Amino acid sequence: MRMAVRMLMVCVLGALFSQVWSSAKHHHNEGEVQALALNPWRNQGKGALRVKRDWIIPQIRVSENSKQVPEDLVQIKSDKIFSGEVIYKLEGPGVDQDPKNLFEIDDKKGVIRSKKPLDREKYSSFTLKAFALSPSGERLENPTTIEIVVLDQNDNRPVFTKSRFVGTVPEFSVPGTSVMSVTATDVDDPLTENAALSYSIIDQESVPANAVTKTMFGINNQTGTIYTRDVGLDREVVKAFILKLQVADMGGMGLTSQGLAIINVSDINNHAPQFNPTVYSMRAVENLLSEIGRVNVTDRDDRGTKNWEAKYSIAGDLGHKFAIRTDPDTNQGVVTVIQPLDYETQKEHILTVTVENASPLSRKVSVQPLSTATVVVNVVNENEAPYFRQRPIQIQTLESAPPGTILTSNIAFDPEDSELRYEIIKDPESWLEIDKYTGEITLRKPFNMKSPHVENNIYNIVVKVTDVGGASTTAVVAISLMETNDFPPLLIPAGGSVCRGVSRKRSGLFLTAVDEDRPPHAAPFSFEIFEELPVNWTLRQVNDTHAVLQPAVELETGEYSVTLLVSDSGTPILGSMAQINVTVCHCDSFGDCKSEAGAVLSSSVGISFIALIIITACAVLLLLLLFLAVGLTVCGRRPHIKKGTGLLVGESEDDIRDNVLNYDEQGGGEEDENAFNIDLLWNPHDAPSTPRSFYPSSGVPRGKQPLRKDAPHNLPSPTYPRRPPADPTDIEDYISDGLEAADNDPNVPPYDTALIYDYEGEGSVAGSLSSIASGSSDGDQDYDYLNDWGPRFKKLANMYDPR
């Protein structure tokens, strides 16, 4: 209200001041102020310029739960000079925002009012905006912030966070021991006394009731921590306490609430177990492993905990024949026999049993000696079953032991020296028998090592012994059969084949020795040839069980018989003779004997089939290549005769003499044009001039001469002179011999043809030696031209023209 009055006075003074000021001065001063605001340097020397400031409205405090509603809170008014009407508006939470309709403003007077009672626990403050507007909606002032704070009232009780608090405290705890803490909350303003809480204990009850009457617990009124106040917490006397709690606000003077706290007294090991009674008598049947009795203890500690659980131990048990364990339900000690007792050896056993807890005693109690008890065990005599002296009974004998052999005796005894009876209850092969009075085991049938019941040379049977009281026991008799050398070794196979014509190291008959005996009476075997002069065969041992029989020399094909001796390594050594039938033959690639025709083809004088295939394939390939070459040559180099001249014209300019180099070959004569074209033997110097464009460099067409087809090839040809004579004077005889051989050759036609001996081609000045090309006999010819052929034909010219 004071603030409202001040603001009202300020508004009145402002109105009076504005009326005294003239409108001209008002406009002049307004322009001057604006000029000074825009140009502050014009104010130099005139003092500080007053600038108008907005009003700051302090917080408005409103009590919650107020019954005086509506209530005026504050009035605002614009100090701006305005001739017209001013309209006031209010915005913010509580007005036009949630929660709505809590505040309002008088739009004419600017009075802000509360419309409803406020609740601080829901909304502790409100921030509003106030506006001064012209009737046209123009904002006359900057918005004014109005802060409304709701003042708290003690309208809420404190509440415990739990309906029941549970804690534990060990028995015999000293005063001041912290037990637990309780908590409470108050929704009133925590910064006021309305939320200042204070805790207290208003009642105490023990379980069982009235077990303890003095106050055992206290509580910190500010923190809610419960602690012990007195001694005397004994788990065996009181199990728990129920405390009634109270919390009050206003520091304990305001509103209150109540709650409960249950405090359990936990057990500590302050009581040692005690035997009750301390002497026990028990009976134990000899040879019987079982429980013989129980010992009892008492413990005042909490049942089912480690402080109550008993742990027993036995003293005086020299043979470790007894044991004791704890029954988890009753905490009794259960005494059992863990090794058979013998009445004849010891009739009574005196044991000392000691007990303690599973957890050690608490330090809060004095040290106490462990409780002990005496247990007397009387052994009861019973008819004991006979005992075997050995289990299992081990017997070792030869596999070749004859029937009637005594294997063992005196195998069992009775503790009471009772008469015994023996029997065999399992003997798969029925090889053995036993004397029912003495227990002597005798062999009835020979052993057979091949029996399926003999495993690893051991044969097992089961025998039973019974005393006169009917007590019986059984035992296994394991008979180890020692191997003996009973069978000589044998050789397999009895015959086979050996390849002829191959390396003797690679050829041979592979032999294997077998023996029905087992080690060490079998392998390794020894092999030897049982002949006085084993010159044709040799025996090579491969390993302990195999050998190879091989020819020592190259043998003819046929049947052979070789006698061999094979011996084992047993004791004594046994051996056997074996006659091996060996077939020596020619073999195929798999090492098997072939037929007679195959043998001939594969012999050294013939040609093998594979080699024959290779040779045939090569010959066919060569013929194909030859036909291909001839075809290409004939098709691409075929000569032709120029019309009107009768001369050979070829496409190549090569000298034909470079291509025709056949020696010692007879043609078919003039009529054999298909076999040999003798026109190819012309001398280039004898031919008329022909344009070079139609001939190759040799002047004749290229090409290979066609093969002769008129000469048989089934008769032997005469021997032609192959080497020229050393003396040039014998050339005539040399040529005559060649012509005579050609005339007598049965493989060529009988008519005249030319023999080509050595035509060198272009570059030679010699003419043709053919009588066909000469056109005259030797006597009609002029041999002067031989002198033009060069020094090599000078002697030939002298021989034909001795002038």
Buried (B, 14 or more C-beta within 10 A) or exposed (E): EEEBEEBEEEBEEBEEEBEEEEEEEEEEEEEEBEEBEEEEEEBEEEEEEEEEEEBEBEEBEBBBEBEEEEBBBBBBBBBEEEEEEBBBBBBBBBBEEEBEEBBBBBBEEBBBBBBEBBBBBEBBBBEBEBBBBBEEEEEBBEBBEBEBEBBBBBBBBBEBEEEEBEBEBBBBBEEEBEBBBBBBEBBBBEEBBBBBBBBBBEEBBBBEEEBBEEEBBBBEBEEBBBBBBEEBBBBEEBBBBBBBBBBBBBEBEBBBBEBBBBBBBBBBBBBBBBBEEEEBEBEBBBBEEEEBBBBBBEBBBBEEBBBBBBBBEBEEBEEEBBBBEBEEEEBBBBBBBEEEBBBEEBBEBEBEBBBBBBBEBBEEEEEEEEBEBBBEBBBEEBBBBBEBEEEEBEBEBEBBBEEEEEBBEEBBBBBBEBEBBBBBEEBEBEBBBBEBEEBBBBBBEEBEBEEEEBEEBBBBBBBBBBBEBEBBBBBBBBBEBEBBBBBBBBBEEEBBBBBBBEEBEEBBBEBBBBBEBBEEBBBBBBBBBBEEEBEBBBBEBEEEBBBBBBBEEEBEBEEBEBEBBBBBBBEEEBBBEBEBBBBBBBBEEEEEBBEEEBBEBBEEEEEEEEEEEEEEEEEEEEEEEEEEEBEEBEEEBEBEEBEEEEBBBBBBBBBBBBBBEBEBBBBBBEEBEEBBBBBBBBBBEEBEEBEEEBBBEBBBBBBBBEEBEBBEEEEEBEEBBEEEEEEBEEBBEBBEBBEEBBEEBEBBBEEBBBBBBEBEBBEBEBBBBBEBBEEEEEEEBEBEEBBEBEEEBEEBBBBBEEE
